[in-house]
Amino acid sequence: MKKILPILLVATVVTTSAYLTPLYPVYAENTNSITSETTLKVKPQQGSAAARLKTEKKMEREEKLLENEEAGLLKLENKIDLRRENLASKSAALKQKLARFKDKNKANRLELINTNLNDINSRKTKNMQESLDKISQILERLKSKASTISSSELDSAIAEVESQWSEASAAVEAQAAKDYTINLSTEATAASDAAAAKNALQSDLRATHTQVVEVRQALSNAISSVLSSLQGGNNGTN
């Protein structure tokens, strides 16, 4: 009996250990697997939410830019349509005067010059408005980038762009509404009357274009301020 008891004890221990030993590794493995799966499931959800939010903000920003661009072009087109109506009336009056010219070739040339002057103004102001719209798009993206930077110099540079942009946009709108129909006095003064209208157009377009160029320069300065601030931040963290 004394010999049998130790044998039974050893057999019990071996048998028990044979059943118990695999339990911890399996449990640990399942725990790690569950933890890993949980982690993998949670992280993509968080990342997906952040990416979705970023995409939504980008879409909202692009929609706003598109709305502003369409509103600007629509406003300009309305001005152009109104000006066309006025031009039609003044052109009709000019044609009546030209019909009384003895020199018909001169009359035809003056009519062509008159049409070209107003067409040039329409084309140039439309191009300037499109340039301002592109500047506005870049400015919005720049403001989004600058929102992560604390800099009074940068804020001032962006405010300067916005101020100059508003002034230039108003100038382009006013220029688009101008009329360059030749103010014809007599057949004898026709050449000088046409030259006066041409010079007025060139002078006005030059002044308006200068304002657009100044906005572009202000934008360039703001971009330089952003780059300088970003480089300064990177140097500070190195």
JOBEL-V78991 format. One record per residue. N is the residue number from 1. RES is the residue in one small letter. PHI is phi in degrees with one decimal (999 if undefined). OMEGA is omega in whole degrees, 0 to 359 (* if undefined). NEAR is the number of other ideal C-beta (glycine too) atoms within 12 Angstrom. Layout:
N:RES:PHI:OMEGA:NEAR, N:RES:PHI:OMEGA:NEAR
//
This chain:
1:m:999:179:7, 2:k:-64.6:179:8, 3:k:-76.2:183:9, 4:i:-70.1:183:10, 5:l:-58.9:178:11, 6:p:-61.3:181:12, 7:i:-64.5:179:13, 8:l:-63.9:180:14, 9:l:-63.0:179:14, 10:v:-64.6:180:14, 11:a:-62.9:180:14, 12:t:-65.4:180:15, 13:v:-63.4:181:15, 14:v:-63.8:181:14, 15:t:-64.6:181:13, 16:t:-64.0:181:13, 17:s:-65.6:180:14, 18:a:-63.9:179:12, 19:y:-84.8:185:13, 20:l:-84.1:187:15, 21:t:-55.2:182:14, 22:p:-70.2:187:13, 23:l:-63.4:183:14, 24:y:-66.8:178:13, 25:p:-58.4:180:12, 26:v:-65.4:180:14, 27:y:-63.6:180:14, 28:a:-64.0:181:13, 29:e:-65.9:179:14, 30:n:-64.6:179:15, 31:t:-63.9:179:14, 32:n:-62.3:181:14, 33:s:-64.1:179:14, 34:i:-64.7:179:14, 35:t:-62.3:181:14, 36:s:-64.4:180:14, 37:e:-64.0:180:14, 38:t:-63.1:180:14, 39:t:-63.3:181:14, 40:l:-64.4:181:14, 41:k:-74.0:184:14, 42:v:-72.9:185:14, 43:k:-60.8:178:14, 44:p:-61.3:178:15, 45:q:-64.6:179:14, 46:q:-65.4:180:14, 47:g:-64.0:180:14, 48:s:-64.4:179:14, 49:a:-64.0:180:14, 50:a:-65.3:180:14, 51:a:-66.4:180:14, 52:r:-64.9:179:15, 53:l:-64.1:180:14, 54:k:-64.3:179:15, 55:t:-65.4:180:14, 56:e:-63.1:179:14, 57:k:-64.0:180:18, 58:k:-64.7:179:17, 59:m:-64.6:178:14, 60:e:-62.4:180:16, 61:r:-65.0:180:24, 62:e:-67.5:178:18, 63:e:-64.1:179:15, 64:k:-64.3:179:21, 65:l:-62.7:180:25, 66:l:-65.5:178:18, 67:e:-62.2:179:18, 68:n:-64.5:180:25, 69:e:-65.8:180:25, 70:e:-64.6:179:17, 71:a:-64.5:179:19, 72:g:-64.5:180:34, 73:l:-67.5:179:26, 74:l:-63.8:179:17, 75:k:-63.2:180:25, 76:l:-66.9:180:31, 77:e:-64.0:177:21, 78:n:-63.1:178:17, 79:k:-63.0:181:29, 80:i:-66.0:179:30, 81:d:-62.4:179:17, 82:l:-64.0:180:19, 83:r:-66.9:179:29, 84:r:-61.8:178:23, 85:e:-63.9:178:16, 86:n:-66.3:180:20, 87:l:-64.5:180:28, 88:a:-60.4:180:18, 89:s:-68.3:181:16, 90:k:-70.8:178:25, 91:s:-65.4:178:28, 92:a:-63.4:179:17, 93:a:-66.6:179:19, 94:l:-65.6:180:34, 95:k:-61.0:178:24, 96:q:-63.2:178:15, 97:k:-69.2:181:26, 98:l:-67.0:180:32, 99:a:-63.9:181:17, 100:r:-90.3:179:16, 101:f:-67.3:174:22, 102:k:-75.3:179:13, 103:d:-87.8:184:15, 104:k:-69.9:177:14, 105:n:-63.6:177:13, 106:k:-62.2:180:24, 107:a:-63.1:179:25, 108:n:-65.4:180:17, 109:r:-64.8:180:19, 110:l:-63.4:178:35, 111:e:-65.0:179:28, 112:l:-66.4:178:20, 113:i:-61.1:181:29, 114:n:-60.4:178:35, 115:t:-64.1:182:27, 116:n:-64.4:181:21, 117:l:-59.2:181:36, 118:n:-73.3:176:35, 119:d:-66.6:178:22, 120:i:-62.3:180:25, 121:n:-62.9:179:38, 122:s:-63.1:182:31, 123:r:-67.4:182:19, 124:k:-67.4:181:29, 125:t:-69.0:177:40, 126:k:-64.7:178:24, 127:n:-63.4:179:23, 128:m:-67.4:178:38, 129:q:-66.1:177:40, 130:e:-64.4:176:21, 131:s:-63.6:179:29, 132:l:-65.2:178:42, 133:d:-64.5:178:32, 134:k:-65.9:177:23, 135:i:-61.7:179:38, 136:s:-62.3:179:36, 137:q:-63.5:179:25, 138:i:-64.4:181:26, 139:l:-63.1:179:37, 140:e:-63.0:178:32, 141:r:-66.2:179:24, 142:l:-66.3:179:33, 143:k:-64.2:178:27, 144:s:-64.0:178:22, 145:k:-69.3:183:22, 146:a:-72.6:181:29, 147:s:-64.9:179:18, 148:t:-92.4:183:14, 149:i:-117.8:177:26, 150:s:-100.9:183:12, 151:s:-155.9:179:22, 152:s:-67.6:179:13, 153:e:-64.9:179:20, 154:l:-67.3:178:30, 155:d:-59.9:179:21, 156:s:-65.8:181:17, 157:a:-65.5:180:31, 158:i:-68.8:178:34, 159:a:-61.9:179:21, 160:e:-66.1:178:24, 161:v:-62.5:181:36, 162:e:-62.2:180:25, 163:s:-65.0:181:21, 164:q:-67.8:179:31, 165:w:-63.3:180:37, 166:s:-61.7:180:22, 167:e:-65.4:181:22, 168:a:-67.2:179:36, 169:s:-63.0:178:35, 170:a:-65.1:180:25, 171:a:-66.7:179:30, 172:v:-65.3:179:41, 173:e:-61.7:179:31, 174:a:-66.2:180:24, 175:q:-65.0:180:39, 176:a:-63.1:183:38, 177:a:-86.1:183:29, 178:k:-74.7:182:31, 179:d:-115.7:181:32, 180:y:-116.9:174:38, 181:t:-62.4:183:37, 182:i:-63.2:177:38, 183:n:-86.6:188:24, 184:l:-82.6:178:32, 185:s:-93.9:180:16, 186:t:-139.5:178:16, 187:e:-64.2:181:21, 188:a:-68.4:183:13, 189:t:-100.1:186:17, 190:a:-58.4:183:31, 191:a:-63.7:180:20, 192:s:-69.6:178:18, 193:d:-65.9:178:28, 194:a:-67.3:179:32, 195:a:-64.0:179:18, 196:a:-64.3:178:22, 197:a:-66.9:179:33, 198:k:-64.6:180:26, 199:n:-64.4:179:17, 200:a:-64.2:179:25, 201:l:-62.6:181:32, 202:q:-60.8:180:19, 203:s:-64.2:181:18, 204:d:-67.6:179:29, 205:l:-64.6:179:29, 206:r:-62.7:181:18, 207:a:-65.7:180:22, 208:t:-68.2:179:34, 209:h:-62.6:178:26, 210:t:-59.1:179:21, 211:q:-66.7:177:32, 212:v:-65.5:178:35, 213:v:-63.1:179:21, 214:e:-64.6:176:25, 215:v:-64.9:180:37, 216:r:-62.0:179:26, 217:q:-67.9:178:21, 218:a:-63.4:177:31, 219:l:-64.1:178:35, 220:s:-60.5:178:22, 221:n:-65.0:180:25, 222:a:-66.8:178:38, 223:i:-62.8:178:26, 224:s:-62.1:179:20, 225:s:-65.2:178:29, 226:v:-64.7:180:32, 227:l:-61.6:179:21, 228:s:-63.7:180:20, 229:s:-66.8:179:28, 230:l:-66.5:179:21, 231:q:-65.7:178:15, 232:g:-64.5:178:18, 233:g:-65.8:180:17, 234:n:-67.0:179:12, 235:n:-66.7:180:10, 236:g:-71.0:181:9, 237:t:-89.1:179:8, 238:n:-79.7:*:7
//
